[in-house]
Amino acid sequence: MTYEEELSLFIKRTERERNSISDKMEKLRPCSDEAGRLNHELRLLNRRHIKELFELNAKYHMPPPEVVDNSKKPF
């Protein structure tokens, strides 16, 4: 499998996981304990996805993503 194929599968899987938690959160009151627990779960999931993306990039010897800094450009 190529990097592009694995990246595509990774993106689809992460979107599916995030959407399932977001769908559950939409049905709850924003300040409920369950919403707080799901929000925490979503943050942990995001950290795991970032770690997996870095591992995927390392597997194919891809450079880390470039940081774009637009703060120096005039408005």
Secondary structure, DSSP 8 states (H G I E B T S, - for coil): --HHHHHHHHHHHHHHHHHHHHHHHHTS-TTSHHHHHHHHHHHHHHHHHHHHHHHHHHHTT---------TTS--
